[in-house]
Structure formats: structure tokens, C-alpha cells
Amino acid sequence: MNPKIVLIDPTKCSKCNDCIVKCEEVHGVSRIKKAEGVPIFCMQCENAPCMNICPVDAIYLKENIPVVDRERCIGCSMCEIACPIGAIFTKDKVAHKCTLCLDVDRITPACVEACGDRALKLICDECLEAIKEPKRKKLIKVLSEGIKDILH
């Protein structure tokens, strides 16, 4: 996993589009896709399928974040097909994806700053692991109790 990702709490998201509007303002095109009205963000895959499939090496790593080189991109959409969550897309014959605003030298991604609902957070992988651990323990407990019920 990469050092940072944008994490969304869909229960806090009001679907206002402020993140999308700000992203479009900063990048010219919003790099945020939506699923059922809720924004989805690139997971900044460590071994990015979009980067690995690109026939012209137009996707490269900058600070461990996959970034599209607009000059090299031929708009073939192979990256779009390879993305496991559908966060990359092709528009005007160029691939677009979230880069955490690294390509415009922002410290905090524009979408995170624009979110009035505080539904978006820039989070490091260690923090994400800390969030997931209690949920894993709870799941294991529920599964073990279910197994006990089945076996008895």
C-alpha cells in the first residue's frame, strides 16, 4: 500500500459535489468518479495495474503515487480496464486519475480541503491499519461464535 490515500466516510458524504468542483478547478478536469452519487478515489495501488498495463509507460511513480504523463498517454484506455475499482478514466484521449494533487504541488489534496462535510480524510497506511485492526478482531469474533453455533 502507498503511504497515503483519500479515505471517504460515505455516511458523512452529502453528495454535494464540492470535492469534484474543486478538483476540476485545480486540474481542469475532475479526477474523481462517482458511484451511486458518492465519490470514489484511486487507492494508489502499490503495484498499480494501471501503470503495469500501460503500453507506452505513461503512468509513472512520483513519491510512490501513480501519476499520468499527459504527453506520453495515447488514450488507449487499457489503464481504465485494469483499474480494480474503476477510479481511472479516459477523457479527451488522456487518462485521468487522482494523484493526491502531487502533480500540482499541493500539500493537502484539493478535494479534502473542499469537503465541508468532513467526509474525506488523507490517511497514511499505518493509520488505515489501525482502523482496520479492531474491525478484523470483531469479524473474527463473530465468525468464531458462528462456527461454535454450527458445531454444537
C-alpha positions as CSV (number, residue, x, y, z in Angstrom):
1,M,0.0,0.0,0.0
2,N,1.2,3.5,-0.6
3,P,1.9,6.0,2.1
4,K,-1.3,8.0,1.6
5,I,-4.8,7.6,0.3
6,V,-8.0,9.6,0.4
7,L,-10.5,7.8,2.6
8,I,-14.2,8.6,2.4
9,D,-16.8,8.1,5.1
10,P,-19.9,7.6,2.9
11,T,-22.2,8.2,6.0
12,K,-20.9,11.8,6.2
13,C,-21.0,12.5,2.5
14,S,-23.9,14.7,1.5
15,K,-23.2,14.1,-2.3
16,C,-22.8,17.9,-2.6
17,N,-20.0,17.7,-5.3
18,D,-17.8,20.3,-3.6
19,C,-14.8,17.9,-3.9
20,I,-15.5,17.3,-7.6
21,V,-15.9,21.0,-8.3
22,K,-12.6,21.8,-6.5
23,C,-10.8,19.0,-8.3
24,E,-12.0,20.4,-11.7
25,E,-10.9,23.9,-10.7
26,V,-7.4,22.7,-9.8
27,H,-6.8,20.2,-12.6
28,G,-9.1,21.4,-15.4
29,V,-11.0,18.1,-15.3
30,S,-12.3,16.4,-12.2
31,R,-10.3,13.2,-11.5
32,I,-13.0,12.0,-9.1
33,K,-15.5,9.4,-10.3
34,K,-18.8,8.7,-8.5
35,A,-20.6,5.5,-7.7
36,E,-24.2,5.9,-6.7
37,G,-23.6,9.6,-6.0
38,V,-20.6,9.0,-3.7
39,P,-17.1,9.9,-4.9
40,I,-14.6,7.1,-5.3
41,F,-10.9,7.7,-5.2
42,C,-7.8,6.0,-6.6
43,M,-6.4,3.6,-4.0
44,Q,-2.8,4.5,-5.2
45,C,-2.0,0.8,-5.6
46,E,1.5,-0.2,-4.6
47,N,1.8,-2.4,-7.7
48,A,-0.6,-0.4,-9.8
49,P,-2.4,-2.4,-12.5
50,C,-3.0,0.8,-14.5
51,M,0.8,1.5,-14.6
52,N,1.7,-2.1,-15.3
53,I,-0.6,-2.4,-18.3
54,C,0.2,0.9,-20.0
55,P,1.8,0.1,-23.4
56,V,3.7,3.4,-23.5
57,D,4.7,3.8,-19.9
58,A,2.7,6.9,-19.5
59,I,2.0,6.2,-15.8
60,Y,5.0,6.6,-13.5
61,L,5.5,6.8,-9.8
62,K,6.1,10.1,-8.1
63,E,6.6,9.7,-4.3
64,N,5.1,6.2,-4.7
65,I,1.9,7.6,-6.2
66,P,1.0,6.6,-9.8
67,V,0.8,9.8,-12.0
68,V,-0.2,10.0,-15.7
69,D,2.2,11.7,-18.1
70,R,-0.2,13.5,-20.3
71,E,2.3,13.9,-23.1
72,R,3.0,10.2,-23.3
73,C,-0.6,9.0,-22.8
74,I,-2.2,7.7,-26.1
75,G,-5.7,7.4,-24.6
76,C,-6.0,3.7,-25.3
77,S,-8.0,3.1,-22.0
78,M,-6.1,0.0,-21.0
79,C,-5.5,1.5,-17.6
80,E,-9.2,2.1,-17.2
81,I,-9.9,-1.6,-17.9
82,A,-7.1,-2.7,-15.5
83,C,-8.2,-0.5,-12.5
84,P,-9.7,-2.8,-9.9
85,I,-12.1,-0.1,-8.6
86,G,-12.7,2.0,-11.7
87,A,-11.0,5.1,-10.4
88,I,-9.1,5.9,-13.6
89,F,-10.8,7.1,-16.8
90,T,-10.0,8.4,-20.2
91,K,-11.3,11.8,-21.4
92,D,-10.2,13.7,-24.5
93,K,-7.7,10.9,-25.3
94,V,-5.9,11.2,-22.0
95,A,-6.1,9.1,-18.8
96,H,-7.1,10.9,-15.6
97,K,-6.7,9.7,-12.0
98,C,-6.3,11.1,-8.6
99,T,-2.7,11.9,-7.7
100,L,-3.4,13.4,-4.3
101,C,-2.5,16.7,-6.1
102,L,1.2,15.8,-6.2
103,D,1.4,16.9,-9.8
104,V,0.3,20.4,-8.8
105,D,2.5,20.5,-5.7
106,R,-0.2,20.8,-3.1
107,I,0.4,19.6,0.5
108,T,-3.2,18.6,1.1
109,P,-5.4,17.3,-1.8
110,A,-7.9,20.0,-3.0
111,C,-10.8,17.6,-2.5
112,V,-10.0,17.1,1.1
113,E,-9.8,20.8,1.8
114,A,-13.1,21.4,-0.1
115,C,-15.1,18.8,1.8
116,G,-17.4,20.8,4.1
117,D,-18.9,17.5,5.4
118,R,-15.5,16.4,6.6
119,A,-16.2,13.1,4.9
120,L,-12.8,13.0,3.2
121,K,-9.5,12.4,5.0
122,L,-6.0,12.0,3.8
123,I,-4.7,9.0,5.7
124,C,-1.4,7.1,5.9
125,D,-1.2,3.3,5.6
126,E,-0.3,2.9,9.3
127,C,-3.4,4.8,10.3
128,L,-5.5,2.7,7.9
129,E,-4.1,-0.5,9.5
130,A,-5.0,0.9,13.0
131,I,-8.6,1.5,11.8
132,K,-8.9,-2.0,10.3
133,E,-7.4,-4.0,13.2
134,P,-10.4,-3.6,15.6
135,K,-12.8,-4.4,12.7
136,R,-10.8,-7.6,11.9
137,K,-11.0,-8.6,15.6
138,K,-14.7,-8.1,15.7
139,L,-15.2,-10.1,12.4
140,I,-13.1,-13.0,13.8
141,K,-15.1,-13.0,17.0
142,V,-18.4,-13.0,15.0
143,L,-17.1,-15.8,12.8
144,S,-15.9,-17.9,15.7
145,E,-19.2,-17.6,17.5
146,G,-21.0,-18.6,14.3
147,I,-18.7,-21.7,14.0
148,K,-19.4,-22.7,17.6
149,D,-23.1,-22.5,17.0
150,I,-22.8,-24.7,13.9
151,L,-20.7,-27.3,15.6
152,H,-22.9,-27.6,18.7
